[in-house]
């Protein structure tokens, strides 16, 4: 029994490995974060999880600065039913906003977070809006009706191989949808707009990453022409998000294997969803407009090691109980991810876990013409022209 929930992750991993070697079950007390933010009973033992092994020390936040821009304000979360969006809703609800607007195009996801928030925050003024970020009429109605002060834009398609197979849909959702919401934030005078991006936007090797990079560039350059502060946050994979490798491995282990890894040497950055969201809120407090805040993701994780850890956490042994099979890289997949482009010159900020990337300014009229042509090509599903315009806007897109 590990009775030190604040123990260093290396200590936890060493203990778990030693317990596995002698077939001794290992349990732990809940973390301080679970007790403080999720009301978990401090005496309740549980099994060690992947988050215990890969998560980092609790993030220190400027809680006053976060409260200052959220408390008593109208806050809109697009994609509010997703993995990141729903956690944004939970953490924003703790800040006592005047009203929280959850916007999502998935009916069940929206129902789920609506039910959870009503149950856990009975005094919260909550609006759950079913709609699509690509639908300008619906988005404008939301802004006109509720006048949000703060927008967290989490709505996006994020699955690399899926967008590689459906590039026009990736463009219309991730670029055109972002533009619709960002333009509405500008038009209706929101105080700040925080876009959630990805490390796959750096030197993108796939359409998904390219679409997120174009969205970054648009928001950075719109900031120059707007009273709204446009702030971008960029980070890697989050543990347990829908469509990520972790739930896939869980299912494969439950089914008796094999666990499929695309390449022996593939690595990814990981952080927990609550940690990522707390840093998004912190960046929103720090941003003055036009910045890209890059989260310190720690060390990259070898995916084959991740698979072995998950198998052992299930009480099984890799290779003997559950086989690991290497299937080859998927379309658009890189062996490793990068968190910033070499020309961005990362700079430290007042927060140890947030770095600042230099923004890239482009000719505003040229960018808008490119985006019109890109959208027209996406509507026609002309993949060649879509790809050409992505290359025009992002020369480093390979």
N, C-alpha and C positions, 0 to 999 in steps of 0.2 A: 504494500500500500504506500503510494507516494503522497505524503501529507504536506508537501511543499508546492502548492500550485503555482508559485512564482519562480520555481526552479528554472535555471537556464535550460534552453531546449537541448543543448548538447548533453547535459546531465540526464534529461528525460530519455533521450534516444539511447544513451549508453545503458541505462537501467533496463529499458524495454528489450534491447538486444540481449542483455545477459539473462533476463527472465525467459526470453524465447529459447535460448540455448539449453536451458534446463527444464523447459516445459512448465514454468511457473506463471500463473495468470498475474497480470499487473493491473491494479486499479489506481485511480487518483481522485483527489478532491477537486471540485470545480474551480476554475480560475477566478481571480478577483473580478475580471470583466464579466463573467457569467453571473456572479453574485450581485454585482453593483448594477449592471445594465439590463439583466434579463431575469432578476429575481429568483435565481436558482438557490435552493436550500444549501447553505454552506457545508452541511454535514453529509450531503448526498454523494456517495461514492459512484463512480462510473468508470467504464473502461477507457484506457488511453486511446485517443483518436489521432487521426492524421494531423488535425489542427494543432494538437499538442506537440507533435514532432516537427512540423514545418512552420508553425506560427512563430511570431517574434515577440519580444517584450512589449508590454502594453504601451501604446502611443501616448505621449504627453501632449495635451492639447491646450490651446488658449481658449478655455471654455467661455470666458467673458466676451472675447471677440466674436466667437461663434454665436453666442446668445444675442449679442448686439444686433446682428443682421438677420436673425431668424425670429426672435421672440416678438410676438405681436404683429408679424408680417404675413402677407398672403404668399404662400409658397406652392409652386407648381412642380410636380415631378413627372416628366414624360417617361414612358416605359416603366411606370411605377409598380407594375406587377411582376417585373423581372427580378433576377437575382440581386443585382446592384440596386435597381429602382426600389424594390420593396424594403431593403435595408435602409436606404435613404429615407423612405417614409417613416420607418420606425425611429431613426435617430432624429429626424426633424420633429416628429411628434413630441419627443422628450423636451424640445426647446420651446414648447407652448406657442406655436404660431397662431395668428388670428384665424387663419383658415389653411387647410392643407388640401390641395387639389391633386388627385391621383388620375393620371391620364394614361390609358393603355388600350391597345386594339385587341388584346386577348381577353375574351369574356371571363373565362374561368380564373385566370391570373388576377384580374381586377376584382372579381368576387372574393377570391381568397384573401387578398390584402385588405379589402374593405371590411370583411368579417373580422379579421384579426385586429385591425386598428379600432374598430367600434368596441370590441370586447376589452382590449387592453388600455384604451384611452377614451373612457366614456365621456369626458368633457371636451373632446376634440371636435372642432367644427370641420367636418370632412365632406368633400365632394368627390365622388368617384365617377369619372367621365369616360365613357366608352367612345373611342375615336382613334383616328389614324393620323400620324404626324404628316403624312403626304396630302391630307385633305385640308387645303388652305381655308376653306369655308368653316370647317369644324374648329380648326385651331384658332382662327380669328374670333369666332363666337366665344370660345373659352376666355380669350384675353379680354375681349370687350365686356363680357359678363362679370368676370372676377378680378380683373386688373392685378395680376400677380406682381409682387415686388421682386421675388427671387424665383428663377427658373433653373432646375437641374434637368439637363437633357440627357437622359439615360437610354432613350429609345434607339435601338439600332439592331441590324442583323450582324451577328458576330461569328457565325460558323464558317471557317475558312473554306473547306471543300464545297460546302453548299453554295456559297456566294461565287466561288470559282465556276460552278456549273450554271449559276443564274446571275451573271454579272449585271444585267440591266436592272434587276430587282434590287441588287446591292446599291447601285447608283441612285435609283429613285428613292429608296428608303434612307440610306445613310448620308447622302449628299443633299438631294432635293428636300427630303423630310427635315433635315437639320436647318436648311435654308428657310423653310416655311416657318419653323418655330423661332429661329433667330430673328427673322424679319418681323415677326409679330411682337417679339420682346422689344425690339427697337421701336416699332410703330406705336405701341401702347405704353411705352415709357417704363418698362421694368428697370429696377435698379441694377440688377446683375443677372447674368446668364452664365451658368457653369456647365460646360460640355464635358462629358465623360468620353475620353478617347482610349487608345490602346498602344502598347509598344509595337504592335504590328504595323502601325502607321510610319515607323522609322525605316527608311530604305525598303519600302514595301515590295514584297515578292509575290503578292497575291492581290486580287481585286478588293477583298475586304479591307486590307490594310491601306490600299490606295484610296478607297472611298473615305476612310476615316481621316487620312492625311488631307484630302481636299476639304473636308469639313473643318479641320483645324485651321487651314489657311483662310477659309471664308470667314470664320469667326474672328480670327486675329485681325483681318483687314477691315471687317465691318466695324470693329471697335473704334477705328480711327474716325469713322463717319457717324458715330452714334453717341448719345448720352449714356446709353446702357454700357455697363462694364461686361465685356466678354472675356471669360476666363476658361482655359482648357486644362484638364487634368489628364495625365497619361500614366498608365500602369499596366502590368502584365496580367497573368492569369490569376483568378481567385478560386480558392478551394471550394468545391461544391456547387459552382455555378451551373446552371442548366446547359447541357451540351458540352461540358468540359470533360476531360479525361477521367476525373475522379469518379463521378457516378457511373461512367462506362466500366471502369475497372471493378467497382463494387458489384455491378450486375454480373460481369464475367466471372468473378470469384464465387458469387452465389450460385451461378449455373455450373460450377465445377471446372471452369476454365475452358480453353486457354485464355490467358490475358494477352491482348495484342498490343504490341509496341511497334511504332513505325520504323524506328532505327535505333541501333545500340547506343549511338552517341548523341541522340537528340536531348536537348535540355530546354527547360522553361523556367521563368521566374514565377513564384507563387506567393500570394499573401492571402490572409483570410478576408472574407467579405466585410466583417465589421471594421477591420483595420483600414481597408481601402476606403470605405465610406467615411470614416472619421477623418481621414486625410483629405477627402473631397470637401468636406465641410470646412476644414482648416484652410484649404486653398481658397475657398470662396470668401473667407474672412480676410485673407491676406491680399487677394488680387486687386489691383488698381485698374486692370483692363488691358487686354492684348497679350497676356502672359500664357505660356505653357508651363504648368507645374508638373515636374516629373517626380514620381514617387521613388524613394530608395527601396528597391525590391530585395535587397540582400544578395545572397549568392544564388546562382541558377541551380536548379535541381535536375539531376539526371533522371529521365523518365523511367528508365529500367530500374533504377534504385527505388523510385516511387512505387512501382509495381510490386517490388519485393517487400517493401515496408507494409503495403496494404495487405498483401497475402499473409504476412506474419501477424499483423494486427487481427486478422480473422482466425488466428489459431492454427494456420496451415503453414506448410513449408514450400517455398518456391522450388520448382523443377520436379520435386518428388510428389507433392500433393496437387499443385497447380502448375501447369506448364506456361512459360512465357514464349510467345511466338513473335518474330519480327516480320512485319508485313511490307515494309518499304514506305518511303515518304509519299504522302498524298499530294494531289495537285495543289500547288501554291504554298506548300509547307516548307519552312526553313529548319535547318538543324538547330539553330539558336536564334534567339530574339535579341534586339538591341533596344536600349531605352532612349537613346538620343542620336541624332545625326551629327557627324563630325563638325559640320559648320555651325551647329547650334550652340556650342561652347557652354556647357552647363556651368551655372554659378550657384553657390550656396545661398540659402535664404535664412531667415531668422528661425526656421524650424529644421531640425536635424534630418527629418525624414522627407523633406521637400526640397527639390532642386529646381532651378529656373533655366529654361531653354530660351535662347534668343529667338524672337519672332521673325518671320519672313514676310517682308512687305512686297507686294506686287502691284502692278498697275490695276487700279480698281475697275476701270471701264473694260480693260482686256479680260480680267477675271470674270466679270459678269457676262460678257459675250461668250466666253468659253463654256460657262455653266449653262447658258441657254442652248448652245449647240449640243452639249453633253446630254442635257435633259431630252432634247428632241431625238437624239440617237437612241437613248434608253427607251423612249416611248415606242420607237420603231423596232426595238430589239435588235438593232444593228451593232453586233458585238465588236466588229472591227473598228467602226467609227467611235464607239464608246471607249475602246482601248486607246485609240489614237489621242483622244482628248484628255484622257487620264495621263498619258505620257506628256502631253503639252503642258499640263499644269504641274506635274511632278516628274521632272526629268530623271530623278533617281529611281523611278518605278521600273523594276526589271521583271 
